[in-house]
Amino acid sequence: MAPAPAPPSAKPPAPVAQQRSVAPQPKPKGIYTVQIAAFRDRESAERLSLNLESRGYDAYVQRSNIDGKGVWYRVRVGSFEDKDNARDLAKKLESREGRSAYVTIR
């Protein structure tokens, strides 16, 4: 008599999309940063931020409550003491990533 077949192994659960908490304000390292996008929905901002991180950028999402417009999620990259360094990154993001970028204060 042949042994009974082993029960099928349970499949691991499908991976849950990686989510990061959106900090109201990143820890300041420098006064300048580069903003490349702003979204009404957090998921779009997180997706872009994670994509940029995977490409080697120091990206983060900043939640902002704008009077008359509600909550927006800003995608920003880097932290700089020197405005010229921030401008250099903005130019790099525009040329390499095809994104419009501008320097702003954190």
N, C-alpha and C positions, 0 to 999 in steps of 0.2 A: 504494500500500500504506500502510495507516494505521500510525502509530508504535505500538510495544508499550506497553500500559498500564504506568504507573509502579507499582512494587511498593508494597503498602500500607505506610504509615509505621508504625514501631514505636511502640506506645503507651508513654507513660512508666509506670514502675512505680507501683502503687497507693501512696498515701502511707502511711507507717508512722506508727502512733499516736505522738504526741509523748510522750516519756518524759523525766522529769527525774530526776537522781540524788537520792536521799534522803540528806540530810546528817544525821549523827548529832546535831548541835546547830547551830542557826542562829547566825550571828554576833550577839553581843549588842549591842543598841542601847539597850534598856530592860529593866527587870527584869520587867515584867508583859506578858502576852499573853492572848488570848482563845481558848479551845479550843471548837470546835463539834462535833467528831466524833472517833471513834477506830475504826479498822478493823483486822481481822486481816489483810486482804489489801491490799497496796500499791496495786494498780490502783484500787480504790475510793477510797482516800485521794487519790491523784493526780488522779483525775477530779473529785472535789469541789474540790480545791485549784485546779485549772485553771479550773473553772467560776467560782469566786469571784474569781480573778484577772481573768477576762474581764469581770467586773462591777465592777472597780475596787478590789477589796480586796487588801491585802498579805498574801496567804495563803501558807502553806508547810506541808510535811509533816515531822513529826519522828518518827523511828524510836525506839521505846522497848522495852527488854526488861524485862518485868515479872515478878518472881519468882512462880513457880507458874502463870503465865498465858501465858508466851512473848512473842513479838514482836508489838507493836501499832504502828500508824501513826496518829499523832495529827494532825488537821488543825487548824491554829492560824492566827490572823489578828492581825497587828500586833505592835508592840513599843512599850511605853510606860514612861516614867519615873514617871508619875503614875497611881495606881490608879483615880482617878476617870475619867480619860480612857479607860482600858481598860473600865471599867463602862459608859461611854457607848457604846462600840463594841458591847459585848455586847448592850445594849438595842436598838441599831440592827439588829444581825444577827437578833435574835429577832423584831422587828416587821417588818422589810423582807424578810428571807429565810426566815422561818418556821422558824428553827432554834433549838434550845435552845443557850445559850452561857453560859460562865462564865469568870471571870478566874482566871488561875493565874500562877505564877511560871515564867519561862523556864528 
